[in-house]
C-alpha cells in the first residue's frame, strides 16, 4: 500500500460515478437507498477505489460487514478454489461438508455451556425470523418483545420488530402481530438531573413494569435484544440491565435471543458483544461480518429449541451456499485469533480517543460519543446543552468526509449519529489519516454553522 491512502483525482463524485448512479436511478426503484454517490470498482483492506480512480478510506465497512476488510486474501482464495468445485447444491437436496463445518464452528464459538445447533440462512433478517419462529414452536407462545430503537430487518415480521418507522416502515403495513415494544436504556437522553446510575436502575424496574402494562410474560415466547443497538445509534445495553433481562426471562420461561448481526464477529473487541456482560442468551443470530461480504446468516442456540420445528419447517434455496460457507470459515479463522481481537480493541481505543477530543473541541455539535470497543458513534446535536438531534449537520459531516476521501455513514433513531465501522485490522496509518479527515470535516461544518 502507498504511504498515503487517500487519492483524489476528480471532484467527488466523479463523472464515472455520476454516470453509473444515473443509470442505477433509471433502472432501480428510488426506495432502494444509497448513502453516497460513489460507484466503486475495487477494494483492498480498508481502501476502496471508484470508477474514476479516486481512492477512499472506508469507515462504513459495508455497514458492518467487512470486519476483515475488503477482499481479504484468504477469503478470496477460498472462494476461488471453491468456485472450481461446487457453487451451489442446495442443502435441502444434499449435504456438503462446508455447511456442516460452519455450523460446527458456530456451535463451538457462541456463548453457552450447553448442546447447540445452528441453522444457516441467507440474511440477518431471515436469521431473526427463524429464531422467533423456533422460539414460538418450542414455547407454544406467540408474543415477541423488542425494544425502542431496534433494527432487526426488512421482512414483514422483522420490520414489525424494527423501531424506526419513518425510514423503514412507512406505507408498508400491515405488519405482523404479537410484537411488543419496551423502552431501551438510551442513557444520553435521560431526564435532566438524573444520574446514569439512577437512570439504569429505573430502566431495570421498567422491564418488570412492562411485563405487566404491555404484555403478560406468560404470553411471551422470546425477547430479542441487540447488545449494542446498531441502526438505533450504537447504544450499548447496560450490563446490569442485560443481567436483569436474563433473570426475568429465566423466571418466566422466556427465550432470550441476542441479535448479534451487526455487533458480533469481533465488532466490539469480543467475538460477541453479549460476552462483555457475562449474560448467556438462549439463541444468537449472526450475519454481516460472518462471511466477509458473502450473503450468509445464522441462528445458533440451545439444541432443544433449534430442534423444535418439524422436518421441512426450515430451509431456503440458497441458505448455506458453498461459496458463502467457504468465505465464512476463512473469516471466522481470522476473527477468532486473539491477535485480531486485540487489534480490534486497539482500533477502538484510537477512534474513541479521537472522538472524545473532537467532542471536547466541538461541544456545540457532538453531544455524545459512545459504543463498545471499536463499534463507536458520535451523536450530533443542535448545540450546547440542547440535545435536540440535528440530522442536517450529520449529513453535512458525512458529505464533507466523503469530499476529502473518507466514507462515513449515519445511524441513530433520529439519523443524527455518525457511525464508525472500519475493518478491524485497519493499519494505524490509514486510521490516523481517516480520523484527521473526520476532524477537519467537523471543523468545516462547525465553521459553516457559526457563519465563519
N, C-alpha and C positions, 0 to 999 in steps of 0.2 A: 504494500500500500504506500501511496505517496505521503510525503510529510504533512501536507495539508489535505484534509479530507474534502472540503467543500471546493467545488469548481463551478463558477457561473459564467457562461459564455453568451447567454441571451437574456432578454427580460424574462421574468417568471410570472406566469407560464410562458414558454417559448412558442414559436409558430407551429412546430410539430405537435406539441401537446394540445394547443388550441384546436388544431385541425382534427385530431383524434377525438377530443372531448366533444367537438361539434357533431361528429359522426355518431358518437355514443348518444348524445341528446336526441338526435334524429331517429335513432334505431331502438332506443330503450325508453321505458316509461320514466317520467320525471320523479316518481316516487322512489326510485332506486337511488338512494342518496350518494353523493360524492362530496367529500370534505375538502378536496383540493382540485385544482385544475391541471394537475400533472398527468402525463402519460408516461409510465415507467417502462423502460426496456430491459434493464438488468439490475441485479443486486448482489452484493457480496458482503457478508458480515453486517456491519452497522451502516453500510453505504448503499445508496441506490442511484442509478443514472437514468435520466429521462431520455426521450427520443431526440432531444435537441443537443445532447451531450453535456447537460448540466448535471453535476453530481451533488447529492444531498446526504446529510446525516439523518438517519431515520430514528426519531424518538417515539414514533407511533407503533412500530413493530407489528403492522398488520392487525392493530387493535388487540395486542397481547398474544399474538400467535407465534411470534418469532423469538422465543427465549434463547434459542441457539443461533439466531441471526439468519440473514439471507443466504440461501444456497450453501449450507454447511457441507464441507467436503464429504464427510462420512454418510450423511443423508443422501446427497446427490448420487454418490457411488452406489449405495444400497438400492436406491430406486432404479438406477440404470441397469444394474445386474438383475434385479427382479423383473424388469420390463422385458428382458430377454427370455424369461422362463414362464411367467404367468401374470397376466394383467388383471384378469377377472375370472372368477369361478361362480361366485355367489355362495355364501356359507350355508344357505338353505339347501343347496343342491349337493355340495360336497365339502369336506373339511380340508384344510391345508394348515401346515404347521405354524406359519407366521401368525395366523389368527389365534391359535392356542397359546403361542409364546407371549403375545401381547396381553392376553387375559391372565396368564400365569404371572407375568411381571407385575401387573396392576394389583392382583390379589396379594402379592408379597409386599408391595410398596404402600398401599393405602392403610392408614392407621386402624388398629384394632386387633386384639389377640383372640381372634375367633375365625372359624372357617368362612371363607369368602368365595364369591363367584363374580364374574364380570360379563356384562353384555356390551358388545360393541355396536355403535350407531354411526350415522354419517355426521351428525352435528351435535352441538351442545343442546339446542332446543329439543332434539329427539331424545337425548340422554335424560333431560329433566322430565319430559313427558313420560318416558318409560319408567323412570324412578317413581313418579307419582302413581302410575298405573299399578306397578308392582306393590307399592305400599297399600294401595286400596284393596287389591286382591288379598294380600296377606292379612290385613287387619279387619276386613269386612266393613270398613268405614268409608265415607266419601269425602269428608272435609279436608281441605288443604290450607294451612296457614302460611302466609307470606308476609313481607314487610314493606313499609313505605320506602320508596327509593330503589326497590328491587328491579333487576333486569334478569329475565330467565329465557327469553327467546321470542320468536315471532310466529310460532304455530298458534292455533286458536287457544289451546289450553295455556301455553306459556305466555301468550300475550295477555290473557286474563290475569296471570300471575305477575306480570310486569307492571310497574308502577307509573311510569312516565306517560300519561295519557296523550297529551297533545302531539308529541313527536311520533309515538309508536302505535297508537290505538285509535286515533280519531277517525270516525267513519267506518271502522272495520267490524263493529259489533253486529249481532250479539255475541258475547263471549261465553266461554264455558262457565258453568255454575259451580257452586261449592268451593269457592276461593274466598278466603277471609284474610283481610289485611290488618296487621298490627303495626303500631309505631316502631320505628327503628331508632336506636340511640345516636342521633346526629348531634354530637356534643357541641359543635360550633354554634348551632342555632338554638341552644338552650336559653331560657329566660334570663334577663339581666339580674345580676346579684346572686345567681345560683352557681355554686361551685361545680366543677366537673364531677367530683365525688358524690355530691348531693344529687346531681342530675342522673348519674348512672344508677344510684340506689333507687331513685324514683322510677326509672325505666324498668328496673328489675321487678319492682312492685307492680308496674303497669302490665307486665306479662301475665301475672296471675289475674289481675282485674279483667284483662281482655278475654281470658278463658271463662269469664262469667258474662261480660257485657257484649262480647262479639260472637263467640261460639262456645258451646259446651265441649270440654276436652274429650268426652266420650264419643263425640261425633267426628273427631279429627283423626284422619289416617296418618298424616305427615305434616311436619313443619319443615319448610325449605328455606335455608338461610345462606347468604353469601358471607363467609367470614370476613371478607373485605368487599364492600359493595363496589362494583365496577362502574357501570354506567351511572350509578347513583352518586358518584363523586369521590371514589376511593376512600370510603369511610370505614375504618376498621371497627368491627364489633368489639366492644369492651370484653376482655377475657372473663371477668366475673359475671357479666350478662350472659355469655355463652354457657358458662357453668350452670347458671340458674335455669337457662333454657333446657339444658340436658337433664337437670333434675326434674323439671316439670314433665318432660317427655317420658322419663322413666316412671314417674309417679302414675301417669295416666295411660301407659302403653302406647305412646305416640312414637312413630318412626321419625328420627331426626336425619334430615338429608342436608349435607353440606354441598352447596353449589360452588365448586372449585374451578369452573370453566375458565374464568379469567385469572383468578388468584392462585391457581395451582401450578404445578410443574416448575417450581423454583421461583415463581414471580415475587414472592415475599422474602426470599432468602432461605426458606424451608421448602421441602418438596410440596407440602400442602399448607395453606395458611392456617387451617384449623389446628395444626400442630403447635402453634405458638401458645394456644390457650390450654393445652392438655386435654381438651374435650375430644372424645372419640364418637363420631357420628355412626349411625347405622348404615348409611349409604353415602357415597361420594360420586358426584358427577364431574367428569373431566372432558375437555376438548381443547380448542385453541392450540397452545404450545405442545400438546400431547404428541402431535405428528409433524411438527416443524413446518406447518403450512399445508399439509395434505388434509383433506376432509375426513376427520375421524373423531368420534366422541365415544364416551364410555360411561357406564354405570357400574360401580363396584360396591358390593355390600354383603351383609350377612347372607350366608348360603341359603338359610331357610326363607328369607324374604325373596331373594333372587329366584328361587325355585317355585314361587307361589303361582305363577301363570301356567296355564295348560300348554302342552306342546302345540306349537303353531301360533301361540298368542303373541310372540315376539319375533322380530326379524325385519329385514329390509334388503332390497336387491343389492345395494352397494355397501351395506354395513360391514365393516371389517375388510374392505377391499385389500388385496395383497400389496399393492404399491403403498397404500396408506399404512399398513401394518409394518412394512419394511422401514418406512420413514420413522414410525413411532418407536420401534425397537432401537434404532440408532439415536433418536432424540433422547429417549429415556436413559440410554447408556451414558450420554454426555451429561445430562442434567443431574443424575444421581451421584456423580463424582463429588466427593467432599470439596475438591478444589474449585469446582464450578460453583457450588453453592456459596463457598467462601467469597469467591469473586463477586457473586450477585450481591452479597451483603456489603462489600466494599463499594460497589457501584451505587447502592442505595445510600450509603453514608455520604458519598461525594455529592450526589444530587441533593440530598436533604440539606447539607451544609450550604450549597449554593442557593437553594430556595429560601432557607432561613435568612441568609444575608440579604437577599432581594426583598423579603418581607420586611426586614428592619429598615431597608433603604426606601421602600415604597409602601408604607403602611396605608396610604390612601387608595391603593389598588389591590394589594394582596391581603386578604382578610385572614387567610388560614393556609398553613402548609401541613399536610397530613398524609398518612399512609402507613404501610408496614413494609419494612425492608426497602427494596427498590421499586415497590409499587406505590408511587407518590403522585400527588397533585397539589396545585395551588388554587385556592378559591378566590375568584376575582369579584370585588365589590365596588360600590359607588364611591366610597371614600370614608376615611377616618373611622369613627365608631359606628358609622352607618353600615350595617351588614346587608344592605339591600343588594341582591345579586345583580351583576352587570354583564349580561350576555354580549352586549356590543363591544365592551372593552376586551372581553375574552376573544371574540372573533378578530379584533384588531391585533391582538398579540400573536395569535396563530398565523395571521396574514403576514405580519412583519417577520416572524421567524422564517416563514417559507421564502419570502423575498431574499433573505440572507442565507438560504441554503440549509435550513433545518426544518424537518417535518414534525409539527406538533398538532395535536387534535384536542377537541373539547371533551368534556364529560360533565356529569352533575345533573341533579334533578332540574336545575334551572339553566342548564347548559352554560354555566359560568365558571367551570373549572378547566384548567389546562392540565392534562394528564401526561405522565411520562412512562412509556413502556419500551425502553430501548432493549436491544439484545443484552442479555445478562452477562455476556462476555465482551462487551464493547471495550475497545482499548482506551486507556486513560487519555491519550492524545485526542481521540475523536470525542470523548466525553467532555473534556475541557473546552474544545473548540465549539461544541454544540451549546454548552451552558453559557459560554461567553456571548453567543448569538442570542440566547434567551434573555440574558441580562440586558444586552443592547436593545432588544425589541421592547422589553418592558419600559426601559427609559424613554424610548421614542414615543411610545403610546402615552406614557405619563406626561411628557412634554406637550403632546398634542392635546391631552385633556386639560392641561393647565393653560393652554394658549401660548406656550413659549415658542 
